[in-house]
C-alpha cells in the first residue's frame, strides 16, 4: 500500500490522530502529542507482521468517502459494499465543557454505524510501543482488552465481540457499536450512551467555537477547516503551539530532510497566534503568553531557544529510530530536534509580536499591563544585543551562520513594538528609549540588507543571495508596501525562487544540497505581497492554485512538489494553514453588500 498525506486529523487539545481514507489510524501519540506513537503505520514499522494501526475493512467495498461533520473535528468515513450495505465510521476525541472546565482526555471514540444493509467487516487493532519496536502483552476482561507495554498500558473497551477483534475475524454489523481506546481506566457508564453523549457534546463544542470566528465572506469552509486545524495543534495544558503533529515526513523524495515537528517553535507560534487573533480566537494567544512567561520564569529570558518541548523543556536530543522504515520507506525517522540548540535571534521579536495584541484588545480576560511589559522589555534587551550577530536564521541552516536579515528585522520589531506598547501604557520615557533604539537599528539594517547592484533586499546583511523572507519586510512594518525597494525584492523572488505557482524558501545549497520542493507558506507570502502591491488578479489565481493543492479534507503539509503538486513534509503544517486564513482574509470580498 502506497502511503499518502490524504489524511484526516482529529484531536482535542491533549493529543491527536491521523486517519487515512480506509479509516485506518496511521499516527497517534499517547498520552500527548510528543508521546510514543501507539499507531505509527504511517512510518512503516519494520518486521514481518504489519503493526501500529487500528482499522476497519468492509467486505466487497465498492466505494468509500471521507468528510468532517460540518464545523467540527469529527471525521466520518463511509464504506459502501457490493450488497447495498453502507457503513459509517465516526472518529473523534472528546472535547467539551464539563464542570466549568474543558474535558479533553487522551481518548479515541470510534462509532460503527450501519446506514443500510448488514455490512460485513473486520476490525484490526495492532498497537505498538517504543516507536514501532515493541508488541504488547494482551490481557482480556469481560468487555475490554488491555495492551500492556513496559512504559504504558492502553485499554480498548467495546460492545463488539472481543474474540472477533483478537482473532481478526469478519462479522456482520446489524446495529451501532462502539470502540473506545485510551488510558487503562474503567468506564463507569454504559458504553453506547456514553459514546452518544460524547459525540453530541463534542459536536456542540466545535460548532459553538466556529460560530464565533470572524471569518471572511469568501472561502468560509477553507478558513474554518484551517482554524480548527490550528486549534487541534495546540497543547492546551501549557499553551504550546505545535509546528505539526508528525515527525520525519520528508521535505522531498529521499532527501534525508526528515525532522520531528511535534514541538513548539516560538517563530511558528507567532504566525499561528496572529492568524487566530485575526479570526477572533484570542484564547489561544492568552494560553500561549502563559507558556512564554513561564519559560522566562523557569529559564530566564537571557537565552531563548528557538524550539521547546510542549511542556516548556529544552531537552530535545535528536536521534534516529531504527524500528521505523519511514514514510514510504524513506528514512531516517528522527525524534527530538537539534535545532533546539541553535542560535536563532528572531525568537525575541517573535514573542514580542505575539504578545503585542494583548495591550490593545479589550476582549481579553486579562489585558497587557505593566507587569507583562516588564517581561517583554527583557526580551527587547536581548533583541537589541543580538540583532546584528550571526545565527542559523529562520531556515535553521545547520552548517553555517550569518547575520540574517529576517532575524535582524524581527529584532527591530521587538524594539518598535515595545515603543508602541510603552506609549499605550503612558510611559513616555520608555517609549522614547525603545523608539530610539529601533530607529538606529532600522537604519543599519537598511544600509546593509539592501543590495543596490542586484536591486533587492538580501537574505543576509552585506550579502547577495535572496530568500523568501524578504516578502515579509513590508507586512512586518519595516518598510512601506509602496517602497520601490520592496517592489523590486518581490520581483527578484519571482525571478529566482518562483517555480510555476510555488515559491522556494531559497535556492542555494545547504547541508542537504539544493531544496527540491517549494515551501508552502512562502507561496502564501508571495500571494499576499502581490495583493498589497495591487496585483489582485494574480493573487487570486495564486490562491486558487494553492487551495487546489489541499487534501480532500482541506489540509496542507509543509512542502509542495512544484512539478506534480504532491504534498511533502510534516502534516498538517500549522504554517501552511495560517497561509490559508490570512490569504482569505486579505482577498475576500467584504460582507457588506454581499447579499
C-alpha positions as CSV (number, residue, x, y, z in Angstrom):
1,X,0.0,0.0,0.0
2,X,1.4,3.4,-1.0
3,X,1.1,5.9,1.8
4,X,-0.1,9.4,1.1
5,X,-0.9,12.5,3.1
6,X,-4.7,12.2,2.2
7,X,-5.3,12.0,6.0
8,X,-7.9,13.3,8.4
9,X,-6.9,14.9,11.7
10,X,-8.9,14.5,14.9
11,X,-7.9,15.7,18.3
12,X,-8.9,17.6,21.4
13,X,-6.0,19.8,22.7
14,X,-4.3,17.0,24.6
15,X,-3.3,14.9,21.6
16,X,-4.4,14.0,18.1
17,X,-4.6,11.2,15.5
18,X,-4.3,10.9,11.7
19,X,-6.7,8.6,9.9
20,X,-6.4,7.6,6.3
21,X,-9.2,7.2,3.7
22,X,-9.6,3.5,4.7
23,X,-10.4,4.5,8.3
24,X,-7.0,3.4,9.5
25,X,-5.4,5.1,12.4
26,X,-1.9,5.6,11.0
27,X,-0.4,8.1,13.5
28,X,-1.5,8.6,17.2
29,X,0.8,9.6,20.0
30,X,-0.4,8.9,23.6
31,X,-0.9,10.3,26.1
32,X,0.2,13.6,24.4
33,X,1.4,14.9,21.0
34,X,5.1,14.1,21.6
35,X,4.5,10.7,23.2
36,X,5.2,7.2,21.9
37,X,3.1,6.6,18.8
38,X,0.8,3.7,19.6
39,X,-0.4,3.8,16.0
40,X,2.5,4.5,13.6
41,X,1.9,2.7,10.3
42,X,2.4,6.0,8.5
43,X,6.1,5.5,9.1
44,X,6.1,1.7,8.4
45,X,7.3,-0.3,11.4
46,X,9.9,-2.9,10.4
47,X,9.2,-6.6,10.8
48,X,7.3,-9.4,9.0
49,X,3.9,-8.6,10.6
50,X,2.3,-5.2,10.0
51,X,1.5,-3.4,13.2
52,X,1.0,0.1,14.6
53,X,-2.6,0.6,13.4
54,X,-6.3,0.3,14.1
55,X,-8.6,-0.2,11.1
56,X,-11.8,-1.4,9.7
57,X,-12.2,-3.3,6.4
58,X,-15.6,-3.9,4.8
59,X,-16.0,-7.0,2.6
60,X,-16.9,-6.2,-1.0
61,X,-16.2,-2.4,-0.7
62,X,-17.2,-0.6,-3.9
63,X,-16.8,3.0,-2.7
64,X,-15.5,5.0,0.2
65,X,-15.7,8.7,1.1
66,X,-14.5,10.8,4.0
67,X,-15.7,14.1,5.4
68,X,-15.9,16.1,8.5
69,X,-19.1,16.8,10.2
70,X,-19.7,20.5,9.4
71,X,-17.7,22.9,11.5
72,X,-16.2,20.2,13.7
73,X,-13.2,17.9,14.2
74,X,-15.4,14.8,13.9
75,X,-14.3,12.6,11.0
76,X,-16.8,10.3,9.1
77,X,-15.6,7.6,6.8
78,X,-18.3,5.9,4.7
79,X,-18.0,2.5,3.1
80,X,-20.5,1.1,0.5
81,X,-20.4,-2.6,-0.4
82,X,-21.5,-4.7,-3.4
83,X,-24.6,-5.9,-1.5
84,X,-26.1,-2.5,-1.0
85,X,-24.7,-2.1,2.6
86,X,-23.4,1.1,3.9
87,X,-21.2,1.7,7.0
88,X,-20.3,4.9,8.7
89,X,-17.2,5.0,10.8
90,X,-17.3,8.1,13.1
91,X,-14.0,9.1,14.8
92,X,-13.3,11.8,17.3
93,X,-11.6,12.7,20.6
94,X,-13.9,14.1,23.3
95,X,-13.7,17.8,23.9
96,X,-16.4,19.8,25.7
97,X,-17.1,21.8,28.8
98,X,-17.6,19.8,32.0
99,X,-17.8,21.3,35.5
100,X,-16.8,24.7,34.0
101,X,-13.6,23.2,32.5
102,X,-12.7,21.7,29.1
103,X,-12.8,17.9,29.3
104,X,-10.2,16.6,26.8
105,X,-9.0,13.1,27.8
106,X,-6.4,11.3,25.6
107,X,-9.2,9.1,24.4
108,X,-10.3,7.9,21.0
109,X,-14.0,7.2,20.3
110,X,-14.9,5.2,17.2
111,X,-18.6,4.6,16.4
112,X,-19.5,1.9,13.8
113,X,-22.9,2.8,12.4
114,X,-24.7,0.7,9.7
115,X,-26.6,3.0,7.5
116,X,-28.1,0.4,5.2
117,X,-28.0,-3.4,4.8
118,X,-25.7,-5.6,7.0
119,X,-22.1,-4.7,6.3
120,X,-19.6,-7.5,6.8
121,X,-16.5,-6.1,8.4
122,X,-13.2,-6.9,10.1
123,X,-11.7,-4.8,12.9
124,X,-8.0,-5.0,13.4
125,X,-6.3,-3.4,16.4
126,X,-2.5,-3.8,16.5
127,X,-0.9,-1.1,18.7
128,X,2.8,-0.9,19.0
129,X,5.2,0.7,21.5
130,X,8.7,2.1,21.6
131,X,8.3,3.7,18.2
132,X,7.1,0.5,16.5
133,X,9.6,-1.8,18.1
134,X,7.5,-3.4,20.8
135,X,4.4,-5.6,20.7
136,X,2.2,-5.7,23.7
137,X,1.2,-8.3,26.2
138,X,-2.5,-8.7,25.9
139,X,-5.0,-9.4,28.7
140,X,-8.7,-9.6,28.3
141,X,-11.6,-8.6,30.5
142,X,-15.3,-9.0,30.2
143,X,-15.7,-6.0,27.8
144,X,-12.2,-4.8,27.3
145,X,-8.7,-5.6,26.0
146,X,-5.6,-4.3,27.7
147,X,-2.4,-3.8,25.6
148,X,0.4,-3.8,28.1
149,X,3.8,-2.2,27.2
150,X,6.7,-1.6,29.5
151,X,6.1,2.2,29.6
152,X,2.3,2.4,29.4
153,X,-0.9,0.4,29.2
154,X,-3.8,1.1,26.7
155,X,-7.3,-0.2,27.1
156,X,-9.9,-0.9,24.4
157,X,-13.4,-1.0,25.6
158,X,-16.2,-2.1,23.3
159,X,-19.5,-3.8,22.9
160,X,-18.2,-5.7,19.9
161,X,-17.1,-9.3,20.2
162,X,-13.7,-9.3,21.8
163,X,-12.9,-12.6,20.0
164,X,-13.7,-11.0,16.7
165,X,-11.2,-8.3,17.4
166,X,-8.5,-10.5,18.8
167,X,-8.8,-13.1,16.1
168,X,-9.5,-10.5,13.4
169,X,-12.4,-12.5,12.1
170,X,-15.2,-10.9,9.9
171,X,-18.6,-10.3,11.4
172,X,-21.9,-8.8,10.4
173,X,-22.8,-5.4,11.9
174,X,-26.5,-5.1,12.4
175,X,-26.6,-2.2,14.9
176,X,-24.5,0.7,16.1
177,X,-21.5,-0.4,18.1
178,X,-18.6,1.4,19.8
179,X,-14.8,1.2,20.3
180,X,-13.2,3.4,22.9
181,X,-9.3,3.4,23.0
182,X,-7.2,5.2,25.6
183,X,-5.9,5.0,29.1
184,X,-6.1,1.9,31.2
185,X,-9.2,3.1,33.1
186,X,-12.6,1.5,33.5
187,X,-15.6,3.2,32.0
188,X,-18.3,3.7,34.7
189,X,-21.2,4.3,32.4
190,X,-23.0,2.2,29.6
191,X,-20.8,2.4,26.5
192,X,-23.4,3.3,23.9
193,X,-25.0,6.1,25.9
194,X,-21.5,7.4,26.8
195,X,-20.4,7.5,23.2
196,X,-23.6,9.2,22.0
197,X,-23.3,11.8,24.8
198,X,-19.6,12.4,24.0
199,X,-20.4,12.8,20.3
200,X,-23.2,15.2,20.9
201,X,-21.3,17.4,23.4
202,X,-18.1,17.4,21.2
203,X,-20.2,18.4,18.2
204,X,-21.8,21.2,20.2
205,X,-18.4,22.4,21.4
206,X,-16.8,22.7,17.9
207,X,-19.8,24.2,16.2
208,X,-20.1,26.8,19.0
209,X,-16.4,27.6,18.7
210,X,-16.7,28.1,15.0
211,X,-19.8,30.2,15.4
212,X,-17.8,33.0,17.0
213,X,-15.0,33.1,14.4
214,X,-14.8,36.3,12.4
215,X,-14.5,34.6,9.1
216,X,-14.3,36.3,5.7
217,X,-17.2,36.2,3.3
218,X,-15.4,34.1,0.7
219,X,-13.7,30.8,1.2
220,X,-15.5,30.2,4.5
221,X,-15.2,26.4,4.5
222,X,-11.4,26.6,3.8
223,X,-10.9,29.1,6.6
224,X,-13.0,27.2,9.1
225,X,-11.1,24.0,8.4
226,X,-7.8,25.8,8.7
227,X,-8.8,27.4,12.0
228,X,-10.0,24.1,13.5
229,X,-6.7,22.5,12.4
230,X,-4.7,25.2,14.2
231,X,-6.8,24.7,17.3
232,X,-6.1,21.0,17.2
233,X,-2.4,21.7,17.0
234,X,-2.2,23.4,20.4
235,X,-1.3,21.6,23.7
236,X,-3.8,23.3,25.9
237,X,-2.3,22.1,29.2
238,X,0.7,24.5,28.8
239,X,-0.4,26.8,25.9
240,X,2.3,25.4,23.5
241,X,1.6,25.5,19.7
242,X,2.9,22.7,17.6
243,X,4.6,23.1,14.2
244,X,2.9,19.8,13.1
245,X,1.7,16.6,14.7
246,X,4.1,14.3,12.8
247,X,7.8,13.5,12.6
248,X,10.0,12.6,9.6
249,X,7.7,13.1,6.6
250,X,10.5,14.0,4.1
251,X,10.5,17.5,2.7
252,X,11.1,15.9,-0.7
253,X,11.6,12.4,-2.0
254,X,14.6,10.6,-0.5
255,X,16.1,13.9,0.7
256,X,17.0,13.0,4.2
257,X,15.3,16.2,5.3
258,X,13.3,14.3,7.9
259,X,12.6,16.3,11.1
260,X,10.5,15.9,14.2
261,X,8.0,18.8,14.3
262,X,5.9,17.8,17.4
263,X,7.3,20.7,19.4
264,X,6.7,24.4,19.9
265,X,8.7,26.8,17.7
266,X,8.4,30.4,19.0
267,X,8.5,31.8,15.5
268,X,5.9,29.4,14.1
269,X,3.7,30.1,17.1
270,X,3.7,33.9,16.4
271,X,2.2,33.2,12.9
272,X,-0.4,30.9,14.3
273,X,-1.4,33.3,17.1
274,X,-1.6,36.1,14.6
275,X,-3.9,34.2,12.3
276,X,-6.2,33.0,15.1
277,X,-6.3,36.5,16.6
278,X,-7.5,37.9,13.2
279,X,-10.4,35.4,13.4
280,X,-11.2,36.5,16.9
281,X,-10.0,33.3,18.6
282,X,-8.0,35.0,21.2
283,X,-7.9,32.3,23.9
284,X,-5.0,30.6,22.2
285,X,-2.9,33.8,22.5
286,X,-3.7,34.0,26.2
287,X,-2.7,30.4,26.7
288,X,0.5,30.9,24.6
289,X,1.5,34.0,26.6
290,X,1.2,31.9,29.7
291,X,3.6,29.4,28.1
292,X,6.2,32.0,27.2
293,X,6.1,33.8,30.5
294,X,6.6,30.5,32.3
295,X,9.6,29.9,30.1
296,X,11.1,33.1,31.4
297,X,10.2,32.3,35.0
298,X,11.9,28.9,34.8
299,X,14.8,29.6,32.4
300,X,15.2,33.4,32.2
301,X,14.9,35.5,29.1
302,X,18.6,35.9,28.5
303,X,18.8,33.0,26.1
304,X,15.6,31.8,24.5
305,X,15.8,28.6,22.5
306,X,14.0,28.6,19.1
307,X,12.1,25.5,20.0
308,X,10.8,23.9,23.2
309,X,9.0,20.7,24.2
310,X,5.3,21.2,24.6
311,X,5.8,21.3,28.3
312,X,8.4,24.0,28.0
313,X,11.6,21.9,28.3
314,X,14.8,22.3,26.3
315,X,16.0,18.7,26.3
316,X,15.4,17.6,22.7
317,X,18.3,15.3,21.9
318,X,17.9,14.3,18.2
319,X,18.3,10.6,17.4
320,X,17.3,8.2,14.7
321,X,14.8,5.4,15.2
322,X,15.8,2.1,13.5
323,X,12.4,0.4,14.2
324,X,10.6,2.6,11.7
325,X,11.4,2.5,8.0
326,X,9.9,5.9,7.4
327,X,7.2,7.4,5.1
328,X,7.2,5.2,2.0
329,X,10.3,3.6,3.4
330,X,12.2,7.0,3.1
331,X,14.1,7.2,6.4
332,X,15.6,8.2,8.6
333,X,12.9,8.6,11.2
334,X,14.1,11.1,13.8
335,X,12.8,12.1,17.2
336,X,13.9,15.2,19.0
337,X,15.3,18.2,17.2
338,X,18.8,19.6,17.3
339,X,17.5,23.0,16.2
340,X,16.8,23.4,19.9
341,X,20.5,24.2,20.5
342,X,20.8,26.7,17.6
343,X,21.1,30.4,17.9
344,X,18.0,31.9,16.1
345,X,17.8,35.5,17.1
346,X,14.4,36.2,15.6
347,X,12.8,34.5,18.6
348,X,12.8,37.6,20.8
349,X,10.9,39.6,18.2
350,X,8.5,36.7,17.5
351,X,7.5,36.6,21.2
352,X,7.0,40.4,21.5
353,X,4.9,40.4,18.3
354,X,2.8,37.5,19.6
355,X,2.2,39.4,22.9
356,X,1.5,42.8,21.4
357,X,-2.2,42.5,20.8
358,X,-2.8,41.8,24.5
359,X,-2.2,45.6,25.1
360,X,-4.9,46.8,22.7
361,X,-7.6,44.0,22.6
362,X,-10.4,44.8,25.0
363,X,-12.0,41.4,24.6
364,X,-9.3,39.6,26.6
365,X,-9.9,38.4,30.1
366,X,-6.5,39.8,31.1
367,X,-5.1,42.6,29.0
368,X,-1.5,43.5,28.8
369,X,-0.2,45.6,31.7
370,X,2.9,47.0,33.2
371,X,3.9,43.6,34.6
372,X,3.8,41.9,31.1
373,X,5.6,44.9,29.6
374,X,8.4,44.3,32.1
375,X,8.7,40.7,30.9
376,X,8.8,41.9,27.3
377,X,11.4,44.6,28.0
378,X,13.8,41.8,29.0
379,X,13.2,40.2,25.6
380,X,13.8,43.6,23.9
381,X,17.1,44.0,25.7
382,X,18.2,40.6,24.3
383,X,16.9,41.5,20.8
384,X,18.9,44.7,20.8
385,X,22.0,42.8,22.0
386,X,21.9,40.1,19.3
387,X,20.3,41.8,16.4
388,X,23.5,42.1,14.3
389,X,25.1,38.9,15.5
390,X,25.4,35.7,13.3
391,X,22.8,33.0,13.8
392,X,21.3,30.0,12.0
393,X,18.3,32.0,10.7
394,X,14.7,31.1,10.3
395,X,15.5,28.3,7.9
396,X,17.7,26.6,10.6
397,X,20.8,26.1,8.4
398,X,22.9,23.6,10.3
399,X,26.3,24.0,8.7
400,X,26.8,27.8,8.8
401,X,25.9,31.1,10.5
402,X,25.4,34.6,9.2
403,X,23.7,37.8,10.2
404,X,20.3,37.0,8.7
405,X,18.2,39.9,7.5
406,X,15.0,38.3,8.8
407,X,16.5,37.8,12.3
408,X,17.7,41.4,12.4
409,X,14.3,42.7,11.3
410,X,12.4,40.6,13.9
411,X,14.8,42.2,16.5
412,X,13.8,45.6,15.2
413,X,10.1,44.5,15.5
414,X,10.7,43.8,19.2
415,X,12.1,47.3,19.8
416,X,9.5,49.0,17.6
417,X,6.5,47.2,19.3
418,X,7.9,47.9,22.8
419,X,7.9,51.6,21.9
420,X,4.3,51.4,20.8
421,X,3.3,49.4,24.0
422,X,5.1,52.0,26.2
423,X,3.0,54.7,24.6
424,X,-0.1,52.7,25.1
425,X,0.8,52.4,28.8
426,X,1.6,56.1,29.0
427,X,5.3,55.5,29.7
428,X,6.8,58.3,27.5
429,X,10.4,57.8,28.7
430,X,10.4,54.1,27.9
431,X,8.7,54.8,24.6
432,X,11.3,57.3,23.6
433,X,14.1,54.9,24.6
434,X,12.8,52.0,22.6
435,X,11.9,54.1,19.6
436,X,15.4,55.5,19.5
437,X,16.9,52.0,19.6
438,X,14.5,50.8,16.9
439,X,15.3,53.7,14.6
440,X,19.1,53.2,14.9
441,X,18.8,49.5,14.2
442,X,16.5,50.1,11.2
443,X,19.0,52.4,9.7
444,X,21.8,49.9,9.9
445,X,19.7,47.1,8.5
446,X,18.5,49.2,5.6
447,X,22.1,50.1,4.7
448,X,23.4,46.5,4.9
449,X,20.4,44.4,3.7
450,X,19.8,46.4,0.5
451,X,22.0,45.3,-2.4
452,X,21.9,48.2,-5.0
453,X,23.7,46.0,-7.6
454,X,21.0,43.4,-7.7
455,X,18.2,45.8,-6.7
456,X,16.9,43.6,-3.9
457,X,17.0,43.1,-0.1
458,X,19.1,40.1,0.6
459,X,18.9,37.0,2.9
460,X,21.9,38.1,5.0
461,X,23.4,41.5,5.7
462,X,26.1,42.6,3.3
463,X,25.1,39.6,1.1
464,X,24.0,39.0,-2.5
465,X,21.7,35.9,-2.2
466,X,17.9,36.1,-1.6
467,X,15.4,34.2,0.4
468,X,11.6,34.3,0.6
469,X,11.6,36.1,4.0
470,X,12.1,39.4,2.1
471,X,8.4,39.1,1.2
472,X,7.6,39.8,4.8
473,X,9.5,43.1,5.3
474,X,6.5,45.3,4.4
475,X,4.0,43.2,6.3
476,X,6.1,43.5,9.4
477,X,6.1,47.3,9.1
478,X,9.8,47.5,8.4
479,X,9.3,49.2,5.0
480,X,6.1,50.5,3.4
481,X,4.5,48.4,0.7
482,X,4.9,51.2,-1.8
483,X,8.7,51.3,-1.2
484,X,10.4,50.7,-4.5
485,X,12.9,48.5,-2.7
486,X,10.2,46.2,-1.6
487,X,8.6,46.1,-5.0
488,X,12.0,45.2,-6.6
489,X,12.6,42.5,-4.0
490,X,9.2,40.9,-4.8
491,X,10.3,40.9,-8.5
492,X,13.6,39.2,-7.5
493,X,11.7,36.5,-5.7
494,X,9.6,35.9,-8.8
495,X,12.7,35.6,-11.0
496,X,14.8,33.4,-8.7
497,X,12.6,31.5,-6.2
498,X,9.2,31.0,-8.0
499,X,8.7,27.8,-9.9
500,X,5.3,27.7,-11.5
501,X,2.8,28.8,-8.8
502,X,5.1,27.8,-5.9
503,X,7.9,29.7,-4.1
504,X,11.0,28.1,-2.7
505,X,12.4,29.4,0.6
506,X,15.9,29.7,-1.1
507,X,17.7,28.0,-4.0
508,X,21.2,27.8,-2.6
509,X,22.8,24.6,-1.5
510,X,22.6,23.9,2.3
511,X,23.7,20.9,4.3
512,X,21.5,18.6,2.2
513,X,22.0,20.2,-1.2
514,X,19.6,22.4,-3.1
515,X,16.0,22.2,-2.0
516,X,13.8,20.2,-4.4
517,X,10.3,21.3,-3.2
518,X,8.7,24.6,-2.6
519,X,7.9,25.7,1.0
520,X,4.1,26.1,1.1
521,X,4.0,29.1,3.4
522,X,6.4,31.1,1.1
523,X,3.9,30.8,-1.7
524,X,1.3,32.4,0.5
525,X,3.7,35.1,1.5
526,X,4.2,35.9,-2.2
527,X,0.4,35.9,-2.8
528,X,-0.1,38.4,0.0
529,X,2.7,40.6,-1.4
530,X,1.0,40.6,-4.8
531,X,-2.3,41.7,-3.3
532,X,-0.7,44.5,-1.3
533,X,1.1,45.7,-4.5
534,X,-2.2,45.9,-6.3
535,X,-1.8,42.8,-8.4
536,X,-5.1,41.4,-7.1
537,X,-5.9,39.2,-10.2
538,X,-2.6,37.4,-9.9
539,X,-3.1,37.0,-6.2
540,X,-6.5,35.4,-6.7
541,X,-5.0,33.0,-9.3
542,X,-2.2,32.1,-6.9
543,X,-4.7,31.4,-4.1
544,X,-6.9,29.2,-6.3
545,X,-3.8,27.2,-7.2
546,X,-2.8,26.7,-3.6
547,X,-6.3,25.8,-2.5
548,X,-6.3,23.2,-5.2
549,X,-3.2,21.5,-3.6
550,X,-5.0,20.8,-0.3
551,X,-6.1,17.3,0.5
552,X,-9.8,16.3,0.1
553,X,-10.4,17.3,3.7
554,X,-8.8,20.8,3.2
555,X,-5.3,20.3,4.8
556,X,-1.8,21.2,3.7
557,X,1.7,19.9,4.6
558,X,4.9,21.9,4.7
559,X,6.2,21.4,1.1
560,X,4.7,21.0,-2.4
561,X,6.4,19.4,-5.4
562,X,6.2,22.1,-8.0
563,X,6.2,19.6,-10.8
564,X,3.4,17.3,-9.6
565,X,1.7,19.3,-6.9
566,X,2.1,16.4,-4.4
567,X,2.4,17.3,-0.7
568,X,5.5,16.5,1.2
569,X,6.8,17.4,4.7
570,X,5.3,17.1,8.1
571,X,1.5,17.2,8.2
572,X,-0.7,19.1,8.7
573,X,1.7,22.1,8.9
574,X,0.4,24.9,11.0
575,X,2.5,27.4,9.0
576,X,0.6,26.3,5.8
577,X,-2.8,26.5,7.4
578,X,-2.0,30.0,8.6
579,X,-1.4,30.9,4.9
580,X,-5.0,29.8,4.0
581,X,-6.5,32.0,6.7
582,X,-4.5,35.2,6.1
583,X,-4.8,35.0,2.3
584,X,-8.6,34.6,2.5
585,X,-8.9,37.5,4.9
586,X,-6.9,39.7,2.6
587,X,-8.5,38.7,-0.7
588,X,-12.2,38.2,0.3
589,X,-14.9,40.5,-0.8
590,X,-16.5,42.3,2.2
591,X,-19.6,41.1,3.9
592,X,-21.2,44.5,3.3
593,X,-23.3,44.4,0.2
594,X,-22.8,40.7,-0.4
595,X,-26.5,39.8,-0.3
